[in-house]
Amino acid sequence: TKEEVEAIRRQLYITQVDPITAHINRLRDEELTPEIAADIARLVEERKLLVEEIKANNPYPIEEID
């Protein structure tokens, strides 16, 4: 069901995506050197790909319309 998929996605976001977001936020608290900016950009891209993968692997069920 949609609710089951939402629960699965929520858990995956908490365990996989949130740590990346926290790391990005910690880096943003540092002095923005070119190296840190590159790390942030890499992590943002990694997070984006992970979210896409979670959505692709856990699609919402298609509801039949009569």
N, C-alpha and C positions, 0 to 999 in steps of 0.2 A: 504494500500500500504506500501511498504518498507519505504518510506519517512515518512508516518504517524507514523509508529512504532518507527522510529528513533527519531521523535519529542517527542513522549510520553516517550521513554526511557530517552532522554536528560533531559526532565523536571523532571522526577523522580530522576535521578542522582543528579541534581542540588538541589532539595529540600530534598532528603533523604540521599544520599551517601556523598555529599560534606561536610555537617556538621560533619559527623563522621571523614572524612579525616582531616578537620581543627582541630578537637579535638585531633586526633593522632599527628598532627604536633605541636600543642601547648604543648602536653605532652613531645614530643621529645626535646623541648627547655628547659625542666626542668632537674635537676640533676637526673640521671637514678638510682633510687632506685629500689629495688625488687618490691615494690608496683606499682610504675609507669610502670615498665617493664610488670608486669602482666596486668595492665590496657590497655597498648598498645596492647598486645597480644589479649586480649579479644575484643578490638575494631576492630582490624584487622580481626578477625574471624567474628564478627558481620557484618562488611562491606562486607566481602566476601559472606556471606549468603544472605545479602540483594541484592547484585548484581545478584546472582543466581536466587533469587526470582523475581526480576524485569525482567530478561531475560525469565524466565519460564512463567510469567504472560503476557508477551508482545512479543510473538515469531514473527519472521519475516515470512511473507507469503511464502508459497512454490510456486516457479515458475514452471509452466508446461513447460517441454521440449518436443517439437514435433519431 
